[in-house]
Amino acid sequence: MALHIHEAWILLIVIPALVAPAAINHEDYPADEGDQTSSNDNLIFDDYRGKGCVDDSGFVYKLGERFFPGHSNCPCVCTEDGPVCDQPECPKIHPKCTKVEHNGCCPECKEVKNFCEYHGKNYKILEEFKPSPCEWCRCEPSNEVHCVVADCAVPECVNPVYEPEQCCPVCKNGPNCFAGTTIIPAGIEVKVDDCNICHCHNGDWWKPAQCSKRECQGKQAL
């Protein structure tokens, strides 16, 4: 009996010695906090392909469900192949549109330019105005300004003047012409010196006067 007890003590001493520290597997122990943080960087998300669709915020939609993904204002339908989004043929924006909203699937014009701009000033549609004495302009519905420049007739005098707010020059003293350096009125004969009587051409006011010599006053005195 004593012999059996002695052998048991030997076994108790020998067995712990057979378990070397190098044989301990670290996988049997939970990872420390640093290891847990590094392992969380490689999380595997669920694969929804063929089952549903995920939008930009991570929300999951069922097959056949309509939704608006974050990158598009047009509705999409969730299919087994992924989102299928509407691509409508949007109407063209008016070229004179001054305010466009992009809240819906298609851009929408909220305000159209209803005036004309000409030389830094704004005019209403169909408004008529004169930017200068010789111009007549109108603001067209197309927001374009159309102008007509006055075509002045040839003045009937050799000394026309320009009045304020008038486009074409006017002959304040009526038709006239030059007889040498002297201006004579049209329609009458004018004695310009002792020997010459002149008159203007009818209608050709820019031409020199026609003159004829008469008996000079000096000869009459002799």
Salt bridges, closest charged atoms under 4 A:
ASP47 OD2 - ARG49 NH2 2.73
ASP56 OD2 - HIS71 ND1 3.89
ASP86 OD2 - ARG66 NH2 3.71
GLU108 OE2 - LYS110 NZ 3.30
GLU140 OE2 - ARG138 NE 3.10
GLU140 OE2 - HIS146 ND1 3.83
GLU144 OE1 - HIS146 NE2 3.93
GLU163 OE2 - LYS172 NZ 3.37
GLU189 OE1 - ARG214 NH2 3.88
ASP204 OD2 - LYS207 NZ 3.33
